[in-house]
Amino acid sequence: MSVSVSDVKGSISIFQNFTDDEINQQLTLANQQALNDGLIDDLLIAGTIQYARHLLYVDWAMSYGGVQSASTLGNSQTNFNLLMSNDPYLLQYNATVASFGNGSNMGAVWTE
């Protein structure tokens, strides 16, 4: 499998300031996750990119201190969960695994 730093960065502005070492570290973890979730061939490459972007997205979001509440022009939100429900890279990865993988958090059942 060959996924490059530029594959992960693409044209996505929030990833451009990550170093190659930081991205390669996340690529290693992402590849293991995608393999563990049963993705193969071209989908292994796509899943690795998606999950690496998720990991970098978490790093990017946490660099802002993990905001718990915000208020702008009279509109306020508290305890919103940016990383779990609004992470487009994790949502995309989970959809790929649901369609083409086996998911590492799924159990197996046998009957006789």
DRENNU-790718 format. One line per field, with one value per atom (N, C-alpha, C): atom name; x, y, z; residue number from 0; residue in three letters. Coordinates in nm, 2 decimals. Layout:
<recs>
atome CA;...
u X;...
v Y;...
w Z;...
num NUM;...
residu ALA;...
</recs>
This chain:
<recs>
atome N;CA;C;N;CA;C;N;CA;C;N;CA;C;N;CA;C;N;CA;C;N;CA;C;N;CA;C;N;CA;C;N;CA;C;N;CA;C;N;CA;C;N;CA;C;N;CA;C;N;CA;C;N;CA;C;N;CA;C;N;CA;C;N;CA;C;N;CA;C;N;CA;C;N;CA;C;N;CA;C;N;CA;C;N;CA;C;N;CA;C;N;CA;C;N;CA;C;N;CA;C;N;CA;C;N;CA;C;N;CA;C;N;CA;C;N;CA;C;N;CA;C;N;CA;C;N;CA;C;N;CA;C;N;CA;C;N;CA;C;N;CA;C;N;CA;C;N;CA;C;N;CA;C;N;CA;C;N;CA;C;N;CA;C;N;CA;C;N;CA;C;N;CA;C;N;CA;C;N;CA;C;N;CA;C;N;CA;C;N;CA;C;N;CA;C;N;CA;C;N;CA;C;N;CA;C;N;CA;C;N;CA;C;N;CA;C;N;CA;C;N;CA;C;N;CA;C;N;CA;C;N;CA;C;N;CA;C;N;CA;C;N;CA;C;N;CA;C;N;CA;C;N;CA;C;N;CA;C;N;CA;C;N;CA;C;N;CA;C;N;CA;C;N;CA;C;N;CA;C;N;CA;C;N;CA;C;N;CA;C;N;CA;C;N;CA;C;N;CA;C;N;CA;C;N;CA;C;N;CA;C;N;CA;C;N;CA;C;N;CA;C;N;CA;C;N;CA;C;N;CA;C;N;CA;C;N;CA;C;N;CA;C;N;CA;C;N;CA;C;N;CA;C;N;CA;C;N;CA;C;N;CA;C;N;CA;C;N;CA;C;N;CA;C;N;CA;C;N;CA;C;N;CA;C;N;CA;C;N;CA;C
u 0.09;0.00;0.09;0.05;0.14;0.05;0.04;-0.03;0.08;0.07;0.18;0.12;0.21;0.17;0.08;0.12;0.04;-0.10;-0.12;-0.25;-0.34;-0.28;-0.35;-0.38;-0.28;-0.30;-0.40;-0.39;-0.47;-0.47;-0.59;-0.60;-0.67;-0.67;-0.74;-0.65;-0.70;-0.61;-0.57;-0.66;-0.62;-0.51;-0.48;-0.37;-0.24;-0.23;-0.11;0.00;-0.03;0.08;0.13;0.08;0.13;0.26;0.36;0.49;0.47;0.56;0.56;0.56;0.65;0.66;0.53;0.46;0.33;0.23;0.23;0.13;0.17;0.30;0.34;0.31;0.32;0.29;0.14;0.06;-0.09;-0.12;-0.05;-0.07;-0.05;0.06;0.09;-0.03;-0.08;-0.19;-0.32;-0.34;-0.46;-0.46;-0.34;-0.33;-0.36;-0.31;-0.34;-0.49;-0.56;-0.70;-0.78;-0.74;-0.81;-0.80;-0.68;-0.65;-0.74;-0.74;-0.81;-0.96;-1.01;-1.15;-1.19;-1.09;-1.12;-1.12;-1.07;-1.06;-0.95;-0.97;-0.87;-0.86;-0.75;-0.72;-0.74;-0.81;-0.83;-0.90;-0.99;-1.06;-0.97;-0.86;-0.76;-0.70;-0.66;-0.60;-0.69;-0.82;-0.92;-0.94;-0.96;-0.98;-0.87;-0.74;-0.62;-0.62;-0.65;-0.65;-0.76;-0.88;-0.99;-0.96;-0.90;-0.88;-0.76;-0.66;-0.55;-0.60;-0.69;-0.74;-0.82;-0.89;-0.97;-0.87;-0.76;-0.67;-0.60;-0.57;-0.52;-0.62;-0.75;-0.86;-0.87;-0.86;-0.86;-0.75;-0.63;-0.51;-0.53;-0.59;-0.61;-0.71;-0.82;-0.93;-0.88;-0.80;-0.75;-0.64;-0.58;-0.49;-0.55;-0.69;-0.76;-0.82;-0.78;-0.81;-0.94;-1.00;-1.12;-1.24;-1.28;-1.39;-1.51;-1.57;-1.69;-1.81;-1.79;-1.91;-1.86;-1.95;-1.92;-2.04;-2.02;-2.13;-2.09;-2.18;-2.15;-2.28;-2.28;-2.40;-2.53;-2.52;-2.64;-2.68;-2.61;-2.63;-2.52;-2.56;-2.47;-2.49;-2.38;-2.39;-2.30;-2.35;-2.27;-2.26;-2.14;-2.12;-2.14;-2.12;-2.13;-2.01;-2.03;-1.93;-1.88;-1.78;-1.73;-1.67;-1.60;-1.52;-1.60;-1.70;-1.77;-1.89;-1.96;-2.08;-2.05;-1.95;-1.93;-1.80;-1.73;-1.60;-1.63;-1.62;-1.65;-1.56;-1.44;-1.34;-1.38;-1.42;-1.46;-1.59;-1.68;-1.81;-1.79;-1.70;-1.67;-1.60;-1.51;-1.44;-1.54;-1.63;-1.72;-1.82;-1.86;-1.94;-1.87;-1.74;-1.66;-1.65;-1.62;-1.61;-1.75;-1.85;-1.99;-2.02;-1.98;-2.01;-1.92;-1.79;-1.69;-1.60;-1.61;-1.52;-1.60;-1.53;-1.60;-1.61;-1.54;-1.55;-1.49;-1.39;-1.33;-1.41;-1.52;-1.60;-1.73;-1.73;-1.84;-1.81;-1.90;-1.88;-1.92;-1.90;-1.94;-2.03;-2.12;-2.21;-2.21;-2.20;-2.21;-2.32;-2.39;-2.49;-2.47;-2.52;-2.50;-2.63
v -0.12;0.00;0.12;0.22;0.34;0.46;0.52;0.65;0.75;0.86;0.97;1.08;1.16;1.27;1.37;1.38;1.47;1.42;1.28;1.22;1.26;1.27;1.30;1.45;1.53;1.68;1.73;1.67;1.72;1.87;1.93;2.07;2.13;2.04;2.08;2.17;2.29;2.39;2.36;2.29;2.27;2.16;2.09;1.99;2.04;2.15;2.20;2.23;2.27;2.30;2.18;2.07;1.95;1.91;1.86;1.82;1.68;1.64;1.51;1.40;1.43;1.33;1.31;1.42;1.41;1.33;1.36;1.29;1.14;1.11;0.97;0.89;0.95;0.88;0.85;0.94;0.91;0.81;0.82;0.72;0.58;0.56;0.43;0.37;0.46;0.42;0.40;0.49;0.48;0.35;0.31;0.19;0.07;0.07;-0.05;-0.06;0.06;0.06;0.01;0.06;0.01;-0.14;-0.19;-0.33;-0.41;-0.36;-0.42;-0.42;-0.32;-0.31;-0.39;-0.46;-0.55;-0.48;-0.36;-0.30;-0.35;-0.37;-0.43;-0.35;-0.37;-0.31;-0.16;-0.11;0.03;0.09;0.02;0.07;0.08;0.00;0.01;0.15;0.18;0.31;0.43;0.42;0.52;0.53;0.42;0.42;0.47;0.44;0.49;0.64;0.69;0.84;0.90;0.84;0.90;0.90;0.78;0.77;0.86;0.87;0.96;1.11;1.14;1.28;1.30;1.19;1.20;1.23;1.15;1.17;1.31;1.36;1.49;1.60;1.57;1.67;1.68;1.57;1.57;1.65;1.63;1.71;1.86;1.89;2.03;2.09;2.02;2.07;2.09;2.00;2.01;2.12;2.16;2.27;2.40;2.40;2.52;2.50;2.40;2.38;2.31;2.25;2.17;2.26;2.35;2.44;2.37;2.41;2.35;2.43;2.56;2.65;2.77;2.83;2.95;3.04;3.17;3.26;3.36;3.39;3.48;3.55;3.69;3.76;3.72;3.68;3.64;3.50;3.42;3.28;3.21;3.11;3.04;2.89;2.82;2.67;2.63;2.53;2.47;2.32;2.27;2.12;2.06;2.13;2.07;1.98;1.88;1.78;1.78;1.87;1.89;1.76;1.69;1.57;1.45;1.42;1.30;1.30;1.41;1.41;1.49;1.57;1.66;1.64;1.53;1.50;1.43;1.51;1.46;1.34;1.34;1.23;1.10;1.11;0.99;0.94;1.03;0.98;0.91;0.97;0.91;0.77;0.76;0.64;0.53;0.57;0.47;0.42;0.51;0.47;0.37;0.39;0.30;0.16;0.16;0.04;-0.04;0.04;-0.02;-0.09;-0.03;-0.08;-0.19;-0.18;-0.26;-0.34;-0.31;-0.38;-0.47;-0.51;-0.59;-0.52;-0.41;-0.33;-0.40;-0.34;-0.41;-0.42;-0.34;-0.34;-0.43;-0.51;-0.59;-0.73;-0.80;-0.93;-1.04;-1.16;-1.27;-1.37;-1.43;-1.52;-1.65;-1.76;-1.89;-1.97;-2.05;-2.14;-2.28;-2.37;-2.51;-2.58
w 0.00;0.00;0.00;-0.08;-0.09;-0.08;0.03;0.05;0.09;0.02;0.05;0.14;0.19;0.27;0.18;0.06;-0.03;-0.05;-0.05;-0.06;0.06;0.17;0.29;0.30;0.27;0.27;0.16;0.04;-0.07;-0.08;-0.09;-0.10;0.03;0.13;0.25;0.34;0.36;0.42;0.56;0.64;0.78;0.80;0.69;0.70;0.64;0.58;0.52;0.61;0.74;0.83;0.91;0.89;0.96;0.89;0.97;0.91;0.85;0.76;0.70;0.81;0.91;1.02;1.09;1.12;1.19;1.11;0.98;0.89;0.87;0.86;0.84;0.97;1.09;1.21;1.21;1.17;1.17;1.05;0.94;0.84;0.88;0.96;1.02;1.10;1.19;1.27;1.19;1.09;1.01;0.92;0.87;0.79;0.88;1.00;1.09;1.12;1.14;1.17;1.05;0.93;0.81;0.78;0.81;0.79;0.90;1.02;1.13;1.10;1.03;0.99;0.86;0.81;0.69;0.56;0.54;0.41;0.33;0.20;0.12;-0.01;-0.08;-0.21;-0.22;-0.31;-0.33;-0.21;-0.14;-0.03;0.09;0.10;0.20;0.19;0.07;0.05;0.08;0.04;0.07;0.22;0.28;0.43;0.51;0.46;0.53;0.52;0.40;0.39;0.48;0.47;0.55;0.70;0.75;0.89;0.94;0.85;0.88;0.89;0.80;0.80;0.93;0.97;1.10;1.22;1.22;1.33;1.33;1.21;1.20;1.23;1.20;1.23;1.38;1.45;1.60;1.65;1.60;1.64;1.61;1.50;1.46;1.55;1.58;1.67;1.81;1.86;1.99;2.01;1.90;1.91;1.95;1.94;1.98;2.12;2.19;2.33;2.36;2.26;2.29;2.34;2.26;2.31;2.35;2.47;2.52;2.50;2.49;2.46;2.38;2.31;2.23;2.22;2.20;2.19;2.08;1.98;1.88;1.84;1.85;1.81;1.87;2.00;2.07;2.06;1.97;1.96;2.04;2.12;2.20;2.19;2.21;2.21;2.33;2.40;2.51;2.49;2.53;2.53;2.39;2.28;2.15;2.13;2.05;2.03;1.89;1.86;1.73;1.68;1.76;1.71;1.68;1.76;1.74;1.64;1.64;1.55;1.42;1.42;1.30;1.23;1.26;1.20;1.06;0.96;0.82;0.78;0.83;0.79;0.86;0.99;1.06;1.01;0.98;0.92;0.79;0.70;0.58;0.59;0.69;0.72;0.76;0.86;0.91;0.80;0.71;0.60;0.51;0.48;0.40;0.47;0.60;0.67;0.68;0.70;0.70;0.57;0.46;0.33;0.28;0.31;0.25;0.35;0.47;0.57;0.66;0.77;0.87;1.00;1.02;1.15;1.26;1.33;1.44;1.56;1.57;1.69;1.67;1.57;1.55;1.60;1.66;1.71;1.61;1.64;1.55;1.64;1.57;1.63;1.56;1.63;1.56;1.63;1.55;1.60;1.55;1.62;1.58;1.57
num 0;0;0;1;1;1;2;2;2;3;3;3;4;4;4;5;5;5;6;6;6;7;7;7;8;8;8;9;9;9;10;10;10;11;11;11;12;12;12;13;13;13;14;14;14;15;15;15;16;16;16;17;17;17;18;18;18;19;19;19;20;20;20;21;21;21;22;22;22;23;23;23;24;24;24;25;25;25;26;26;26;27;27;27;28;28;28;29;29;29;30;30;30;31;31;31;32;32;32;33;33;33;34;34;34;35;35;35;36;36;36;37;37;37;38;38;38;39;39;39;40;40;40;41;41;41;42;42;42;43;43;43;44;44;44;45;45;45;46;46;46;47;47;47;48;48;48;49;49;49;50;50;50;51;51;51;52;52;52;53;53;53;54;54;54;55;55;55;56;56;56;57;57;57;58;58;58;59;59;59;60;60;60;61;61;61;62;62;62;63;63;63;64;64;64;65;65;65;66;66;66;67;67;67;68;68;68;69;69;69;70;70;70;71;71;71;72;72;72;73;73;73;74;74;74;75;75;75;76;76;76;77;77;77;78;78;78;79;79;79;80;80;80;81;81;81;82;82;82;83;83;83;84;84;84;85;85;85;86;86;86;87;87;87;88;88;88;89;89;89;90;90;90;91;91;91;92;92;92;93;93;93;94;94;94;95;95;95;96;96;96;97;97;97;98;98;98;99;99;99;100;100;100;101;101;101;102;102;102;103;103;103;104;104;104;105;105;105;106;106;106;107;107;107;108;108;108;109;109;109;110;110;110;111;111;111
residu MET;MET;MET;SER;SER;SER;VAL;VAL;VAL;SER;SER;SER;VAL;VAL;VAL;SER;SER;SER;ASP;ASP;ASP;VAL;VAL;VAL;LYS;LYS;LYS;GLY;GLY;GLY;SER;SER;SER;ILE;ILE;ILE;SER;SER;SER;ILE;ILE;ILE;PHE;PHE;PHE;GLN;GLN;GLN;ASN;ASN;ASN;PHE;PHE;PHE;THR;THR;THR;ASP;ASP;ASP;ASP;ASP;ASP;GLU;GLU;GLU;ILE;ILE;ILE;ASN;ASN;ASN;GLN;GLN;GLN;GLN;GLN;GLN;LEU;LEU;LEU;THR;THR;THR;LEU;LEU;LEU;ALA;ALA;ALA;ASN;ASN;ASN;GLN;GLN;GLN;GLN;GLN;GLN;ALA;ALA;ALA;LEU;LEU;LEU;ASN;ASN;ASN;ASP;ASP;ASP;GLY;GLY;GLY;LEU;LEU;LEU;ILE;ILE;ILE;ASP;ASP;ASP;ASP;ASP;ASP;LEU;LEU;LEU;LEU;LEU;LEU;ILE;ILE;ILE;ALA;ALA;ALA;GLY;GLY;GLY;THR;THR;THR;ILE;ILE;ILE;GLN;GLN;GLN;TYR;TYR;TYR;ALA;ALA;ALA;ARG;ARG;ARG;HIS;HIS;HIS;LEU;LEU;LEU;LEU;LEU;LEU;TYR;TYR;TYR;VAL;VAL;VAL;ASP;ASP;ASP;TRP;TRP;TRP;ALA;ALA;ALA;MET;MET;MET;SER;SER;SER;TYR;TYR;TYR;GLY;GLY;GLY;GLY;GLY;GLY;VAL;VAL;VAL;GLN;GLN;GLN;SER;SER;SER;ALA;ALA;ALA;SER;SER;SER;THR;THR;THR;LEU;LEU;LEU;GLY;GLY;GLY;ASN;ASN;ASN;SER;SER;SER;GLN;GLN;GLN;THR;THR;THR;ASN;ASN;ASN;PHE;PHE;PHE;ASN;ASN;ASN;LEU;LEU;LEU;LEU;LEU;LEU;MET;MET;MET;SER;SER;SER;ASN;ASN;ASN;ASP;ASP;ASP;PRO;PRO;PRO;TYR;TYR;TYR;LEU;LEU;LEU;LEU;LEU;LEU;GLN;GLN;GLN;TYR;TYR;TYR;ASN;ASN;ASN;ALA;ALA;ALA;THR;THR;THR;VAL;VAL;VAL;ALA;ALA;ALA;SER;SER;SER;PHE;PHE;PHE;GLY;GLY;GLY;ASN;ASN;ASN;GLY;GLY;GLY;SER;SER;SER;ASN;ASN;ASN;MET;MET;MET;GLY;GLY;GLY;ALA;ALA;ALA;VAL;VAL;VAL;TRP;TRP;TRP;THR;THR;THR;GLU;GLU;GLU
</recs>
